[in-house]
């Protein structure tokens, strides 16, 4: 029986460590401030393959659904430089109440912990 308990603790410890590493991955990518996000506000954006490795690579920012798709993809797959290059502060703030429901819980938590104005924006929209 003790061996079984040890296995359970090891598994839960591993899952906990994996989750912490996953969270840390996204925390390391965060810009220092939302003001750094000075990406385009209009037009078609072509994402590089290291960001858009599966699916669409070109997004028209003037089409709200495509803009949300681009932001979701960049938040999940982009490195810090990609976030700064492709996201715009004002568009992110505007889209966050919807966008936060489309990203994974870890991405949502990391961004809202890092930038409380996002969490405030989501609460105001609710």
SULTADA-V491532 format. One record per residue. N is the residue number from 1. RES is the residue in one small letter. OMEGA is omega as a letter, one per 20 degrees, with the letter a starting at -180 (NA if undefined). NEAR is the number of other C-alpha atoms within 12 Angstrom. D_LAST is the distance of its C-alpha to the last C-alpha in whole Angstrom. Layout:
n=[N N]
res=[RES RES]
omega=[OMEGA OMEGA]
near=[NEAR NEAR]
d_last=[D_LAST D_LAST]
This chain:
n=[1 2 3 4 5 6 7 8 9 10 11 12 13 14 15 16 17 18 19 20 21 22 23 24 25 26 27 28 29 30 31 32 33 34 35 36 37 38 39 40 41 42 43 44 45 46 47 48 49 50 51 52 53 54 55 56 57 58 59 60 61 62 63 64 65 66 67 68 69 70 71 72 73 74 75 76 77 78 79 80 81 82 83 84 85 86 87 88 89 90 91 92 93 94 95 96 97 98 99 100 101 102 103 104 105 106 107 108 109 110 111 112 113 114 115 116 117 118 119 120 121 122 123 124 125 126]
res=[x x x x x x x x x x x x x x x x x x x x x x x x x x x x x x x x x x x x x x x x x x x x x x x x x x x x x x x x x x x x x x x x x x x x x x x x x x x x x x x x x x x x x x x x x x x x x x x x x x x x x x x x x x x x x x x x x x x x x x x x x x x x x x]
omega=[r r r r r r r r a r a r r r r r r r r r r r a r a r r a a r r r r r r a a r a r a r a r r r r a r r a a a r a r r a r a r r a a r r r r r a r a a r a a a r a a r r a a a a r a a r r r r a a a r a a r a r r a r r r a a a a r a a a r r r r r r r a a a NA]
near=[7 8 9 10 11 12 13 14 15 15 14 14 14 14 14 14 15 16 17 16 15 21 25 19 21 31 26 20 26 33 28 17 20 26 20 21 28 22 28 26 26 19 17 19 28 23 28 23 17 17 28 26 16 13 15 21 22 24 30 23 27 17 17 21 17 24 36 31 31 44 45 32 35 42 42 35 29 31 25 26 22 32 37 27 27 38 41 32 27 20 29 41 30 25 30 37 25 27 35 32 18 22 27 20 20 26 35 30 22 29 37 29 19 24 26 19 22 31 24 18 22 24 15 13 15 12]
d_last=[49 48 48 45 43 44 42 39 39 40 37 34 35 35 32 31 33 32 28 29 31 28 25 28 29 25 26 29 28 25 26 27 24 22 24 27 25 27 27 27 25 27 30 30 30 32 31 34 35 34 31 30 33 32 31 30 31 31 28 27 25 25 23 20 20 23 21 18 21 23 21 20 24 24 22 24 27 28 30 29 31 29 26 27 29 27 23 23 20 19 18 17 14 13 13 11 8 10 13 12 12 15 17 19 18 20 19 16 17 20 18 15 18 20 18 16 14 13 11 10 9 6 5 6 4 0]
